[in-house]
């Protein structure tokens, strides 16, 4: 059984105890420590983030859909707090493919707000010289503010790489999925 939430670009986190629990519930992150519970999020241009425990004797995992609205609302911090409150200990992250700064034109007012939420490193320019948001930098800043070590950052742009779908560049309605599971041990 799997749990995929209905994503709304917010900061709600589902905690899964039983496999399949919460499937279709409203959230932009899912966490579990239950072996056999498959959790996932869907993404196109937003940033998929996998979280996992590094030092705990019990395994903990989380998946987060981090778009600019979710980042602004605190989705990464909410997932980290949910995991650490459950006893995960130190967390690590893998950051998946997402739209690049060069392809992500962004309004100045919203960009200013994102710089206040994260820091100035999230501001950039598109390939045409327009103001842009660096979603990858915003995720990295928020992970580091939450004391999460980043093990890997996939540097692939969903708008330029034909292996991915992009709502912003192509208007695609398809999504790719980030799924995670703690294997059952026999």
C-alpha positions in Angstrom: 0.0 0.0 0.0 1.2 3.5 -0.8 0.5 7.0 0.4 0.5 9.8 -2.1 -1.1 13.0 -0.8 -3.1 15.6 -2.7 -0.5 18.4 -2.9 -1.6 22.0 -2.5 1.7 23.9 -2.3 1.4 24.3 1.5 3.2 23.1 4.6 1.0 20.2 5.8 2.8 17.0 6.6 1.2 13.5 6.8 2.6 11.0 9.3 2.1 7.5 8.2 1.9 4.7 10.8 0.1 2.0 8.7 0.9 1.4 5.0 -1.5 3.3 2.8 -2.7 5.5 5.7 -3.5 9.1 4.6 -3.5 8.3 0.8 -5.2 11.2 -1.0 -5.1 13.5 2.1 -4.0 17.1 1.7 -0.3 17.5 2.3 3.0 18.4 0.6 5.1 16.1 2.7 4.8 12.5 4.0 6.9 11.0 6.8 7.1 7.5 8.3 9.2 5.1 10.4 7.0 2.1 9.4 8.8 -0.6 7.4 6.8 -1.5 4.2 4.9 1.9 4.1 5.6 3.3 0.6 5.4 7.1 0.7 5.6 9.5 -2.3 5.0 12.9 -3.8 4.6 14.1 -7.4 6.5 16.9 -9.0 7.3 18.6 -12.3 9.1 21.9 -11.7 9.0 22.0 -7.9 11.7 20.4 -5.9 11.3 16.8 -4.7 13.3 16.3 -1.4 14.0 12.9 0.3 14.8 13.1 4.0 16.2 10.2 6.1 17.7 9.6 9.5 21.4 9.2 9.7 22.1 8.2 13.3 18.9 6.8 14.8 18.7 3.1 15.6 15.2 3.2 14.0 14.8 4.3 10.4 12.9 7.4 9.5 12.1 8.7 6.0 10.2 11.6 4.5 9.4 13.0 1.1 8.6 16.7 0.5 7.2 18.6 -2.5 8.9 22.0 -2.2 7.6 24.7 -4.5 8.1 28.4 -3.8 4.7 28.6 -1.9 5.5 25.6 0.2 9.0 26.8 1.0 7.4 30.2 2.0 4.9 28.4 4.2 7.6 26.3 5.8 7.1 22.8 4.3 10.7 21.8 4.8 10.8 22.9 8.4 7.5 21.2 9.1 8.8 17.9 7.7 12.0 18.1 9.7 10.1 19.0 12.9 7.7 16.1 12.4 10.6 13.6 11.9 12.7 14.9 14.8 9.7 15.0 17.2 9.2 11.3 16.4 12.8 10.6 17.4 14.6 10.5 14.1 17.8 12.2 15.3 20.0 13.9 12.7 18.6 14.0 9.2 20.1 14.0 5.8 18.6 14.9 2.4 18.7 14.2 -1.3 17.4 17.0 -3.6 15.9 15.9 -6.9 15.5 17.5 -10.3 13.6 20.8 -10.6 13.3 23.9 -12.8 16.6 25.9 -13.0 17.0 29.5 -12.3 17.7 30.3 -15.9 14.2 29.0 -16.8 12.2 30.3 -13.8 11.2 34.0 -14.3 9.8 35.3 -11.0 8.1 38.6 -10.0 10.1 41.1 -8.0 7.7 41.3 -5.1 7.6 37.5 -4.6 11.3 37.3 -5.1 11.9 39.8 -2.4 9.6 37.8 -0.1 11.6 34.6 -0.8 14.8 36.4 -0.1 13.3 37.3 3.3 12.3 33.7 4.0 15.6 32.2 2.9 18.4 34.7 1.9 19.8 36.6 -1.0 21.2 33.5 -2.6 17.8 32.6 -4.0 17.8 35.5 -6.4 19.0 35.0 -9.9 18.4 35.8 -13.5 16.8 33.9 -16.3 18.7 33.2 -19.5 17.1 36.4 -20.9 18.2 38.5 -17.9 14.9 38.7 -16.1 14.5 38.3 -12.3 14.4 34.6 -11.3 14.1 32.4 -8.3 16.7 29.7 -7.6 14.4 27.0 -6.1 17.4 24.7 -5.5 19.2 27.4 -3.5 16.0 28.1 -1.5 15.6 24.4 -0.6 19.3 24.2 0.3 19.0 27.2 2.6 15.9 25.9 4.3 17.5 22.4 4.8 20.6 24.0 6.3 18.6 26.3 8.6 16.9 23.1 9.8 20.3 21.5 10.4 19.8 18.9 7.6 22.9 17.8 5.8 22.6 17.5 2.0 24.1 14.4 0.6 23.2 14.9 -3.0 21.7 17.7 -5.2 20.6 16.6 -8.7 21.5 19.4 -11.1 19.0 18.6 -13.8 16.5 21.2 -15.1 13.0 19.9 -15.7 12.3 22.7 -18.2 15.4 21.8 -20.4 15.9 18.0 -19.8 13.5 16.0 -22.0 13.6 13.1 -19.4 11.3 15.3 -17.2 8.0 17.0 -17.4 7.7 20.8 -17.0 4.5 22.6 -16.3 6.2 26.0 -16.7 8.0 25.4 -20.0 5.6 23.0 -21.8 2.3 23.2 -19.8 2.7 19.5 -19.1 0.1 17.9 -16.8 2.2 14.8 -16.2 4.4 14.4 -13.1 7.2 12.3 -12.0 7.2 10.7 -8.5 9.7 10.5 -5.6 8.9 7.4 -3.6 10.6 6.1 -0.5 10.2 2.9 1.6 11.9 1.4 4.6 12.4 -2.2 3.7 11.1 -4.9 6.0 13.8 -7.0 7.5 13.2 -10.7 7.8 
